[in-house]
Amino acid sequence: MTNNAEPQDPGTPLAPPEASPGAGATISIGEDFGTAKRNFPPAVTLAVTIFAVMFAGGIFAYFQQAKPRAGGSIESVTTAQVLPDQLTLAAINIALQNTSGKAMWIKTVRVELQTSNGPQTADAMAAADFQRFYTAFPALQTNAQPALSPEDKIQPGESVKRTVLAGFHTTAEEFAQRKALSIVILPYDEHVEIVVK
C-alpha cells in the first residue's frame, strides 16, 4: 500500500483550519431567561390556580369562623333617676342560653347604650352592690332576677334569667327614648362576644 500524502516536515507547525466568516458558535442574547414569559406559566393557568386557592381558602375560613356560644334577649328594663345628678340607673332583665356543648364562664359584662346624644358604655355593677341600690331605689327591684356577674358559670344547654345593673350619664327621659340598648358578654377562652339585645 502506498501513501500518496506528502511527508510533512516535523519542524513545521500545523496550520490552523481556515475559519470562514459567520461560521462557529454564536450567542443569541435576544431571549433572556429572566423574563416573565420564561418564568411564569401561561396567564390562564395562573388565574385559574389563584382563583381555586382563594375559593378553597374562603370555604375553609367560613366554616372555621368563631361563632357565639350563647344567645339571649332583653326581657325588661326598669330605671331610676339619681337626683340632682344627671344619672340614670337601669336594671335590665335578660334571658340567656348556653348553646354550646361545654360550660361557659363569664369574664366581663358591659352595657352599651345609644341615645340621641351619642353612645355610652358602662360596666355591669357587682352583685354585692345590688341590695344597696335596691334599698335606695326600690323600683329597680321590679321583676329582679339573680345578678349576672363575672365568674358566673352557665352549664351546656342551660337557660337562665339574670339581671344586669348599670348607670349612665343621661336623664331618665333620654334613656326611655334610646335608640339601642345591648348587653355585651365576653366568656373566658373566647374571642367572640355575646351580644344580647
C-alpha positions in Angstrom: 0.0 0.0 0.0 1.4 3.3 -1.0 0.9 6.6 0.8 0.3 9.4 -1.6 0.4 12.1 1.0 3.4 14.3 1.0 5.6 13.9 4.1 5.5 16.8 6.4 8.5 18.3 7.9 8.5 17.6 11.6 9.7 21.1 12.3 6.8 22.9 10.6 3.9 23.7 12.9 0.4 22.6 11.7 -1.6 25.4 10.3 -5.0 26.0 12.0 -8.0 25.3 9.9 -9.3 28.2 7.9 -12.3 29.9 9.6 -15.0 31.2 7.5 -16.7 34.4 8.5 -20.1 33.6 10.1 -19.2 30.1 11.0 -18.8 28.9 14.6 -20.7 29.2 17.8 -22.9 32.3 18.2 -24.6 33.6 21.4 -28.1 34.9 21.0 -29.0 37.5 23.6 -32.4 38.0 22.1 -34.2 35.8 24.6 -33.5 36.4 28.3 -34.4 33.6 30.6 -35.2 36.1 33.4 -38.4 37.4 31.8 -42.0 36.7 32.9 -42.6 34.7 29.7 -39.9 32.2 30.7 -40.5 32.1 34.5 -44.4 32.1 34.8 -46.9 29.6 33.5 -49.5 30.9 31.0 -51.8 33.6 32.3 -55.0 31.5 32.1 -53.4 28.6 34.1 -52.1 31.1 36.7 -55.5 32.8 37.0 -57.4 29.5 37.4 -54.9 28.3 40.1 -55.2 31.6 42.1 -59.0 31.5 41.9 -59.1 27.9 43.1 -56.8 28.6 46.0 -58.8 31.7 47.0 -62.1 29.7 46.7 -60.9 26.9 48.9 -59.5 29.3 51.4 -62.8 31.2 51.6 -64.7 28.0 52.2 -62.3 26.9 55.0 -62.5 30.4 56.6 -66.3 30.4 56.5 -66.5 27.0 58.4 -63.8 27.9 60.8 -65.0 31.3 61.9 -65.8 31.7 65.5 -69.4 31.6 66.5 -71.0 32.9 69.7 -71.5 30.1 72.3 -74.8 31.6 73.6 -77.7 33.8 72.7 -80.4 35.7 74.6 -82.7 38.6 74.7 -83.6 41.6 76.9 -86.9 40.8 78.8 -87.5 44.1 80.6 -85.8 47.4 81.7 -86.5 49.4 84.9 -84.9 52.7 85.5 -84.4 55.1 88.4 -83.2 58.7 88.2 -80.5 59.8 90.6 -81.1 63.4 91.6 -79.7 66.1 91.4 -77.1 64.3 89.2 -77.9 63.6 85.6 -77.5 59.9 86.2 -79.9 57.0 85.4 -79.6 53.6 86.9 -81.0 50.7 84.8 -81.9 47.2 85.9 -82.0 45.1 82.8 -83.6 41.6 83.0 -82.2 39.2 80.3 -82.8 35.6 79.3 -79.5 33.8 78.3 -79.0 30.3 76.9 -75.7 28.5 76.5 -76.0 26.8 73.1 -72.5 25.2 73.2 -71.5 21.7 74.4 -69.4 23.0 77.2 -69.7 25.2 80.3 -69.4 28.9 79.8 -67.6 31.0 82.4 -68.3 34.8 82.2 -65.3 37.1 82.2 -66.8 40.5 81.6 -70.3 42.1 81.3 -70.9 45.6 79.9 -73.9 47.6 78.8 -74.0 49.7 75.7 -76.5 52.5 75.3 -77.2 54.6 72.2 -79.1 57.8 72.7 -79.6 61.0 70.6 -76.6 62.4 72.5 -74.3 59.6 71.3 -73.1 56.2 72.6 -72.3 55.3 76.2 -70.8 52.2 77.7 -70.9 51.1 81.3 -69.6 48.0 83.1 -72.2 46.0 84.9 -72.3 46.6 88.7 -71.1 43.9 91.0 -73.7 41.5 92.6 -72.6 42.7 96.0 -73.9 46.2 95.2 -77.4 45.2 94.1 -79.0 45.2 97.5 -77.7 48.7 98.3 -79.2 50.0 95.1 -82.4 48.1 95.6 -82.8 49.7 99.1 -82.1 53.2 97.8 -84.3 52.8 94.6 -87.0 50.1 95.3 -88.3 50.5 91.7 -85.1 48.7 90.4 -86.2 45.5 92.2 -89.2 45.1 89.9 -89.1 41.6 88.4 -85.5 41.3 89.6 -83.5 38.1 88.9 -80.2 37.0 90.3 -77.3 39.2 89.2 -75.3 38.3 86.1 -71.7 38.7 87.2 -68.2 37.9 86.2 -67.2 34.4 87.2 -70.8 33.1 86.8 -70.9 29.6 85.2 -73.7 28.6 82.8 -73.8 24.8 82.0 -74.2 23.4 78.5 -77.7 23.8 77.2 -78.8 25.8 80.3 -81.2 28.7 80.1 -81.0 31.3 82.8 -82.7 34.6 83.6 -80.5 37.3 85.2 -80.4 41.0 86.0 -77.7 43.4 84.9 -77.5 46.8 86.8 -75.6 49.7 85.2 -75.5 53.5 85.5 -75.5 56.1 82.6 -74.9 59.8 82.5 -78.2 60.7 81.0 -81.7 61.6 82.1 -84.5 59.1 82.5 -86.3 60.7 79.6 -83.3 60.4 77.3 -82.8 56.8 78.4 -86.5 56.0 77.7 -86.1 57.4 74.1 -82.9 55.4 73.5 -82.0 54.2 70.0 -80.4 51.0 71.2 -79.5 49.0 74.3 -77.4 45.9 74.5 -75.6 43.7 77.0 -72.2 42.5 75.8 -70.8 39.4 77.5 -67.3 38.0 77.0 -66.7 34.5 78.2 -63.3 33.2 79.2 -61.3 31.5 76.5 -63.4 33.2 73.8 -62.7 35.9 71.2 -66.3 36.4 70.2 -68.6 38.5 72.4 -72.2 37.5 73.0 -74.5 40.5 72.3 -77.9 40.4 73.9 -80.4 42.9 72.6 
